[in-house]
Amino acid sequence: MEIIIKLSQFLLSLSLLIILHELGHFIPAKLFKTRVEKFYLFFDVKFSLLKKKIGETEYGIGWLPLGGYVKISGMIDESMDKEQMAQPQQPWEFRSKPAWQRLIIMLGGVTVNFILAFIIYIGMAFAYGDTYIAMDDLKDGLLIENPVMIKAGFKTGDKVYAVDGVKINKFDNEIDLKIAMSKEVLIERNGVEKTIKLPTNFIDQLTKNGKSPIVSIRMPFVIGAIAEDSKNTNLQPKDIVLSLNGQKTKYFDEAKSILDKNKGKTISAVVLRNQKETAIQVIVNSEGKLGVKIGGLAMDSLEKLGYYKVSTQNYGFFESIPVGIQKGKDQLINYGKQLKMIFNPSTGAYKGVGGFAAIYNIFPNTWSWEVFWGITALLSIMLGVMNLLPIPALDGGHVMFLLYEIVSGKKPSDKFLENAQMVGFVLLITLLLFANGNDIYKAIVGR
């Protein structure tokens, strides 16, 4: 069932983005009276799953879910329809239209992608608001368990104050990405501020380390379940360990340290059970464990116990507009930084590039409209930016040649455009193979 939910989100998001992107080309083409021969979700190599011709356009769904396309008459595109291009120009063809109209048609797809992302972020701000923990409320700092972070000089208890000179006011799901892409981080440790400079290949190191969080909030030691072979039958699920061997254990990382020092011993403990403190004895095994599974607490429970203050900021409709726009701008800038790092071999970020499996794995196993729309908005930005790259066969390649034509007054020959399209297609296939090859490699090595 979890696979079905995950796959459903993946296909729904991908389909929505493809249809709207292609619609961005379709609408201005129709407005400029340019014939659109095909409008397809997914690719119909050899055959299509569904198709229906309405007017001059064939609408359909292909079997190969690697994207989609609109086939515009008189345009050198992935169809490489040389026979049509060899015929005399017709007034309804793309090539017969003024350069400025062709430019608008080509920019339509990415324009829709960016507009869609901003609309989603505005809608999310209005529907869900912002839920976060203020950085100033993390009195005991953050949990640092990622070995790459520890190697870089971070320690549990550090408070992150700024990333690349930009103040961090909130702990939310953006903080990992901000740190991962930064050059230096300003922290406070035991009341003293310190700047930690990150290595150039920091992203590469994080990628090799797997999925371990970069930073996280410190959590109490909550008993989730008792293992069948555990000797600590006096522990109960939902117990919260408050002290071990006479030492307070507000957080699990503190409890873990005490247990490691008392391997093979029986020590005293105090647990919070049914809102009452209960003193018991616990047996620490030779591995420094109690034979229990770790549980968790919802944020509202943590707040009631006095661990954290969870802040929620709601926005009215008009208030949500600037909030959503700012969110979209931040994501656009962040993705631009990621691309810059990917194209810089010294960062090693290219090793983390993923294909369809990586996109699929972004989606959770449970359905959440908030998460779904957040991922879809981010993917829309990614799709828009990637399509703007000046690579022949992408929208950005067509735009590049059109801008040259507008500035110089000279139109590149059809033969040149055909050759450029072929080079771009080969390059795209190479990138596709590399990205999906990375997915396969990670699956094989277990990272």
KOLMIFI-830886 format. One record per residue: x, y, z of N, C-alpha, C, CB in turn. Coordinates in steps of 0.05 Angstrom, whole numbers, plus 5000, padded with zeros to 4 digits. Glycine has a CB too. Layout:
BEGIN
XYZXYZXYZXYZ ...
***
This chain:
BEGIN
501749765000500050005000501750255000498150005024 503950245015505750475017506950544989508050425037 507650324974508750364948506750494929509750104936 504250414931502050524915501750824921499450374919 501750894947501451174955503751344944501251204985 506151244947508551384938508551414907511151234946 507851194893507851204864505551384854507350914853 503351384868501151564860501851854862498651504877 503251924883504152204886506152274865505352244914 508052094859510052144839508852184811512051904838 506952004803505752024777503952264775504251774770 502452324796500652554796502152814793498852564821 504352844809505953084808507253114780508053074830 508452894770509852904745507852974722511152634739 505552844723503552894702502553184702501152704705 502053284726501153564728503253754717500553624758 505753714724507853894715508253874685510553824729 508153634674508553604645506353734629508853304638 503853674637501553784623501554094623498853674635 502054204647502054494649504354624634502054584678 506654484634508954594619508354594589511554424624 507354374579506654364551504354554544505954074543 502554584562500354774558501455064555498354764581 503755114568505055374566506055424538507355394586 506755214523507455244495505055254477509355014486 503055084484500655044468498955304466498954824480 498555434488496755664488497855894470496255764516 500355984474501256204457501556114427503956304466 502055854423502155764395499355794382502955464394 497255724397494555754386493856054383492555624405 494756214402494156504401495356634376495156654426 497756534368499056634344498456474319502156634349 496256314321495256164299497355974287494256354277 498755844305500755644297499555364301503455674313 499855194281498554934283500154754303498454804256 498654624321499854434339498754154331499154494369 500553984322499753724312499253514334501853624293 500853534356500553334377500853474404502653114375 499453374424499653454452499653204468497353654461 502053124479502352864492503452884521504052684476 502152734538503252674565504852414562500952654587 507352424569509252204565509752164534508051934577 511751994528512551964500511251724488515651944499 510351754463508951544448510851404428506451654434 513051304438514951174420513550924408517551094435 513250914382511950694367508950684371513250434376 508050714396505150714400504350874425504150414404 501750934427500751084450498650924465499651354441 498350984490496350844506493550954500496850884536 493251214497490751334490491251564470489251444515 489451604452489751834434487051904422491851784412 486652164417484152264405484752524390481952294426 483952534366484452784350482052964352484952714320 482553204360480553414362481453644345479953504392 480053704324480953914306483453824292481354184321 485453994293488053934279490053814298489154194267 489353774324491253684344490453404354491353874368 492453224356492052964367492952974397493652744352 491152914415491752914443492052624452489453054460 494052564469494452294476496252254501495652144454 496452004509498151924531500051704521496551824556 502651754523504551554514505151354536507151694506 506751154529507350944548510050984563507450674534 511651174553514351214565514251464582516551234543 514251434609513851664627516451824632512751574653 517651924611520052084613519652384607522251974595 517152464606516452744600514052754583518852874585 513952954565511652994547512453194526509153084563 510653254508511453444486508953544471513353314467 509353774458507453864438509053874412506254144445 507953774390509253784364507954014349508853514348 509554214345508654464331509554454302509754714346 507754504284508454494255510654694248505954554239 512554594232514654764222516754834242513455014211 517154664262519154714283521054474285517754764310 523554534286525554324289525654244319528454414279 524554014325524453924353525353634354521653964365 524553504376525453224381524353034360524653134408 522153114346521052934325522852924301518253034317 524653124296526553134274525053074248528852924278 522753204244521153164220522353324196518153254225 524353194183525753324161523953354136528253174154 522153174132520353184109518753444109518552944107 517653504132515953744135517753994130514653754162 520153994142521854224139522854264110524254194158 522754054094523654074066521454204049524453804055 519054214059516754324044516854634046514154214054 515554774027515355064028513955154054513855174003 514755384065513555484089510655534086515055734099 509155474107506255534107505655744128504555274112 503555904125503056124144502456024172500756284134 501555774175500855674202503255544216498655464199 505555534203507855404215509455584233509655304193 510755464252512455604272514555764258513755394291 515955654237518155784224517356034209519555594206 514756054203513756294187513056524206511456214170 512956484231512156684250514456874257510956564276 513857124264515957314272517557204296514857594280 520057274298521857174319520757224347524657294316 519457454351518457514378516157334386517557814379 514557254366512357064372513556784378510457044348 515556704363516856444368518156434395518856384346 519256664403520556684429518556654452521956954432 516156774449514056754469513156464471511756944462 512756334448511956054448513955884463511555954419 516455924457518555764470518855814500521255804456 518356064508518556134537516056064552519156424540 513955984538511355934551511555714572509355864531 512955494566513055264584514355334611514555034572 516755454610518155514635516755734650521055604629 515355924635513856134648511656014665512656324628 510255814654508155674669509255534693506655474651 511655404690512955264713513455454736515555134704 514555694730515155884751512655994764516956104741 510756064747508156164757506855964775506256254734 506755704766505555494782506855464809505755224767 509555474810510955444835510155674854514055444831 510155914845509456144862506556124871509856404847 504756044854501856004861501655794883500155934837 503055574880502955364901504055464928504655114892 506255614927507355714952505555914965510155844947 504156074949502256264960499956114973501156464938 498955904958496755744969497455594994495855544948 499955504996500855365020501055545044503555225015 502055795038502255985060499456055071503556245050 497456075053494756135061493455895076493056215037 493855655065492555415076493855305101492455195055 496455315102497955175124499455365142499854975113 500155605133501755785148504555685152500455835176 505955775172508655685178508755565206510755925176 509855325209510255205235513155155239508654935238 514255255261517155245265517855275295518555455248 520355225301521455285328523455515324522755035341 523055725339524855955337527655865347523856195354 529755945332532455855340533155945368534455965320 532056165377532656265404531356085425531656555407 529355925417528055745436529455485439525155705428 531455435423533055185426535255235446534255105398 534455255471536255325493538655145496534755325519 538254895489540454705493541754625466539454455507 541154785445542454745420541354505404545454695424 542754435383541854225364543253965369542254325336 542053755358543353485358545053455333541153255360 547553395337549453355314550453065316551753555315 549452895299550352615298551552545271547952435303 551152705251552252655225555252665226551152855203 556752445219559652435221561052655204560652165213 559852735182561052945165560953205180559552965138 558753265194558453505210560453505233555653535220 560753275246562653255269565453295259562352985283 566153185236568753215225569353505218569053045200 567253655209567553935202567954115226565154025186 567254005251567654165275565254225291568954415268 562954115283560454165298560153965321558054145280 558754045342558153875365555253905374560053945388 554253685386551553705397551453925418550753425409 549454085417549154315435549754585421551054285459 550854565397551454815381548754945373553154745357 548755205373546555355363547355495337545455565383 545855455315546555575290545355855289545455395266 547056055285546156325285545956445257548056495301 547856365239547856485212549156295193549256755212 548256295168549456135147550256325124547455915136 552856335119553956525098553056805104553056435070 553056885129552457155137549457215139553657335117 547757025132544857065133543856945160543356935109 542557105176541657025202539556805200540457255218 539756595216537756385217536056425242539256095219 533456485237531656535259529856295266529856775251 529656105247527755885251529155615247525355915232 528355425263529055145256526655025242529754975283 527054965216524954845200526254645181523255055185 524654545162525754345143527554455122523454195130 528154715123529954845104532854855114528955125097 533254815140535854875152538054685142535654855182 537354425137539354235127540454335100538153955124 538654415082539454505055541254755057537054555037 540454935074541955185077544855125086540555375097 545154955106547754885115549354735094547554715141 548054545080549454375060550554545038547454175049 549254765031550154925008551955165017547855024993 552555185042553955425052556955385052553055485080 558355605055561255605057562255635086562455835040 560555775102561255795131558755825147563156035135 558955735172556655735190557455865217555455455195 555956065226556456195251554856045273555756495251 556255945293554855795315555455935341555655505315 553955855362554555925389554955665405552356105402 557155645419557755405435558555495463559955235421 556955415482557555495510557855795513560055355520 556155945500556156235502558156375486556556305531 559756225470561856355454561256305424564656235460 561256525408560756505380563256395365559956775368 562756235345564956115330564056075301565855845342 565856135282565256095254566655835244566256335237 565055655233566155405222566055425192564455165232 568455405179568655405150568355125140571355535141 566655085120566154825110567954765086563154795101 568754515082570554435060569054465033571554155064 570654505012569454534985567754294977571754584965 568654064985567253814977565253724999569153594971 564153905014562353845036559953685026561454105050 558753775003556453644992557153354985555453794967 559453314973560353044966560552864990563153054951 561752975012561952825037559252745048563552975057 557352935047554652875057553252665040552953135057 553652675014552452474996553452195002553052554967 556052175006557251915012556351805039560351935012 555551985057554751905084551951795085554952135103 550451825063547651725063545651925071547551485080 543551825085541151995091541152105120538651835087 543352095134543352195161542852495162546152135175 540952585179540352875180542953035186538252935201 543053275175545353455180545153555209545453685160 542853665216542253745244539453665250542754055248 538853635275536153575284535753675313535453275282 533253695321532753785349533353545368529853885352 534153615392534653405412532053315424536553525435 531753045426529252925435529652775461528252735413 527552755477527752605502527952305496525352655520 528752155516529051855514526251735520531151745534 524751675499522151565502522251265495520051715483 521051105512520950815507518650755487520550655533 519450645464517350585444516250305448518550615416 518050115453517149835457519449685471516349695430 518649475485520649305499521249055482519549225528 523849015477524548775462523948515477527648785455 523248305463522448055476524647945494521747845455 527147985486529347875502530448065522531547775484 529048295526530048505545529648415574528648775540 531548475590531448415619530048635634534148365630 529448855621528249085634525249085631529349355623 523948885644521048855643519649055659520248575651 521149205676519849405692519549675677521449455718 520649685653520149915635517549865620522549955616 516250085613513750065598513850255574511350135616 512450175552512150365530511050635538510450245508 512150845527511351125532512751235557508351145535 514351065571515951175593517951385581517550955608 518351595596520451795588522551785609519152085585 525051725601527251695620528251975628529551525608 528052035654528752295664531652305676526852395685 532452075686535252065697536251775697535252175726 538851755696540251495697542651515715541051395669 542851325734545051315752545451585767547651245737 543151715773543251965788543852215772545251945810 544152175745544652405728542152465711547152345710 541452715709539152795693539552735663538453095697 537552635651537652575622535352705608537652265617 535552965603533453115590533153015561533953415590 535452945549535452865521536552585518536953065503 535752455496536752185490539752175487535352075465 540952375475543852365471545352365498544752605454 544152495518545352495544545052215557543952705563 542752095553542251825564544151625551539351735560 544551655525546351465510549151475521546251535480 550051715527552751755538553151615565553452045541 551051635582551151505609551051205606548751605626 549451105588549150815584551850695574546950745565 553150845556555750745546557850715568556750945524 557550885588559550875611558750665632559651155624 556450545629555550355649554750085637553150465665 556249995617555749745604555949515624557649705580 553949335623553949095640553249155669556648975639 552149385675551549455703548549485706553049715711 547749465732544949535739545049805753543749315759 543549995742543650275752540850375758544950465732 540750585774538150705781537050875757538350875806 534450905756533251065736530751195747532650905710 530051425736527451545741526051595715527851815757 523551495713522051535688519451685694521351255675 518551825674515951955675513851765663515952235661 512051675681510051475673507251575682510651195685 505551605663502851705669502951965685501251495685 504752145676505152405688506252405716502552555687 507252175725508452155751511352045749506751965769 513152145766515852055766516051785782517852265778 517251595770517451325782520451235782515751125767 521351155806524151065808524250755804525351135836 526150675787526450385781529450325778524950305755 530050065775532749975769532749865740533749755789 534849925725535049825698537649685694534750055677 537649485676540049325670541149415643539449015670 543649505643544949585618546449355607546849835623 545949275582547349045571550249105563545748935547 551648915552554448955545554849155522555648695538 552649215508552849405485552049685494551149315462 551449715520550649985529547750045522552450195518 546049845521543249885514541449755535542649775486 538849835534536949735553535049525540535249965564 535449455515533749265502530949375496533449015519 530849625487528349755481528549885454527549955503 526249935442526050095418525450385425523949975398 526750565411526350845418523750945405528751015407 522151085421519651205412519951505407517451155433 517851625399517951915394515452055405518051965364 515552315405513352475415512652685394514052615442 510052735391509152945373510053215384506052935370 510153415366511153675374509353805396511153865350 506753755395505053865416505553745443502053825408 506353485443507053355469509653465479507253045465 511553505462514153625470513653905481516053635446 511854045469511254315479509954305507509354465460 508154115511506854085537508854015559504653885536 510853855552512853765571515053985576514153515562 514854205561516654425565519254405550517254445594 519354235530521854205515522254435495521953935500 520154475479520354685458517754835456520954555431 517955085446515655235440515255235410515855535451 513055115401512555095372510855345364511054835365 511955495345510655735335509155675309512655965332 506755785307505155755283504356035274502755575286 504956105249504156365239502256325216506656525230 499856425219497856405198497656665182495056335210 496856635157496756865140493956895127498956855118 493057135125490657195109491257165080489557465115 489257185063489657145034491757345023487057175019 491357595029493257795018495957785031492058075021 496057705057498657675070500257445058498157625100 498857235049500157005039501557055012498156775036 500757264998501957314971504857384973500457544957 505757584989508557644991510157415004509057905007 508857275023510257045036510856825016508456935059 508856755000509156554979511156634958506556494966 511156884950513056984930515856974941512357274922 516257044966518957034978519856744980518857165006 518056564987518756284988519656184961516356114998 518156254940518856174913521556294904516756264893 522056544911524656664905526956524919524656964913 526556454944528656314960529256044947527756274989 527155894939527555634927528955654900524855484924 528255864885529555914859532455974862528156144844 533156134882535956204887537455964897536156434908 536155804915537455564925538055364903535755434947 536155334885536655134864538755234844533955084848 538855494840541055614824543755554837540655914821 543855574863546455514877547155224874546155584907 545055044876545654764873546754694845543054604877 545554824824546554774797549454874795544754914777 550055104806552755204805554655014818552855484819 553954894840555654704854555954444838554554634882 553754364824553854124808555854154785551054054797 555854394773557654444750560554514759556554664733 560954514785563654564795564754294805563654784819 566554164790567453894797568753874824569453804776 569954094834571354084860569454034883572854334864 566954104880565054064902564153764904562554244899 564353624882563453344882560453314882564553194906 558953544879556053544881554853384858554953824881 556253364836555153214813554752924820557053234789 556152814840555852534848553152484860558052454867 551852704870549252664883546952704864549052854905 547552774838545352814819543852554815546552904792 541152574816539552334813537552364790537952294839 536352134783534452124761531652084772535151914742 530151924758527251884765526951744792525851734743 528751564798528651424824529051624847530751194825 530851814843531352014864528952184868533852184857 527652264846525152424849522952264862524252524820 522752014854520751834866521151814897520851554853 523651784905524251754933523852004950527051654936 523452234937522952474952520152454965523052724934 518252324952515552304962515352114986513652224940 513652185006513452015029511651775024512352175053 511651585043510051345041507151385050511251115057 506651615063503951685071503051925056503751725102 500451945052499452175036499152425053496652105023 500352635043500152895056499953105034502552955076 497753245033497453455012499453675016494653565012 500053735041502053955046504753875034502254015076 505653635040508153535030508153514999508953265042 505853404989505653364960505953634945502853244953 504453834954504554094940507354224944502454284951 508554184967511254294971513254174951512154254999 513153914948514953774929514353854901514753464933 511753864894510953944867511954224859507953924864 511754404878512654674873515654684868511954864897 517154534884520054514881520754394854521354354904 519454174847519954044821519254224798518353774819 517254384801516454574780518654784776513854724788 519854874797522155054795524554914781522955164822 525054674790527254514778526854474748527554244792 524354404741523754364713524054614696520854254710 523154844708523455094694526355174690521955314710 527955154711530755224709532255044690532055214737 531754784692533154594674532454644645532454304682 529954704640529154754612530255014601526154764610 531155194619532355454610535355424604531855664631 536555194610539355164604539755184574540354894615 541855324565542255374537543355124522544155604533 541854914523542554664510540654614487542554424530 541654584463539854514441538154264448541454464415 535654264440533654064447532054134472535053794451 533054324488531554434510530354704502533254464536 528354794516527255054510529355274510525055124531 531255254529533355454531535155464506535155394555 535555234493537055224468535655374446537654944459 532955324443531355464423531355774429528455364423 531155844454531156124462533756254455530556154492 535956114460538656214453538856284424540856004461 537956104406538156154377536256384369537555904362 533856394382531956604375533056884384529256554389 534356894407535557144416537757234396536657124444 539257044387541357104367540157214342543056844360 537857094333536557194309535457474313534256994302 534257524337533157794342535258004343531557784369 537557944356539758134358541158174332541658044380 541857954318543457974293541758024268545057724290 539257954270537557984246537957754227538158244232 539557544235540057314218539057064230543157294212 537556914215536356664225538256434219533556614212 538956264239540656034233539255844213541255874259 540755724196539655544176538355304188541855454156 536455184173535054944183537054724188532954854163 539054704170541054494173542654524199542954494149 543354774205544754824230543054754254545655124232 540554824253538654764275538254464278536054914271 538154324256537854034257540253904271537453914229 542653994263545053884275545253954304547553994260 544554204311544654294339542654124356543954594341 540254074344538253914358539253634363535653904341 540653524344541753254347543853244369542853144321 545653454369547753464390546453494417549653704384 544453674419543153714444541753464454541153934442 540553314435539153064442541052864454537652954418 543352834441545452654450546452734478547852644431 546752994482547653094508545553044530548253394506 543053074523540853024542540752734550538153114531 541052554530541052274535543352194554541252104509 545652324548548052274565547552354594550452424554 546352594598545652694624543652514638544652974623 541652414622539652244633540751974642537452194612 542551864626543851624633545651654658545551514610 547051884660548751934683547051964708550352194679 544852114707543252164731541951904740541052364725 540851744722539551494729541551284736537651394707 543951304724546151124731547051164760548551164713 546951424769547551484797545551354815547551794801 542951354807540851224823541450924826538151264810 542150804804542750514804545150454822543250404775 547250624819549650584835549050604865551850784828 547450804872546750844901545150614911545251104904 543350504894541750274902543450034907539550214882 545549994890547249764892549049784917549049734867 550150014922552050044945550550114971554050264939 547950154968546350204993546450485004547150015014 546950684986547050954996544951114981549751084992 
***
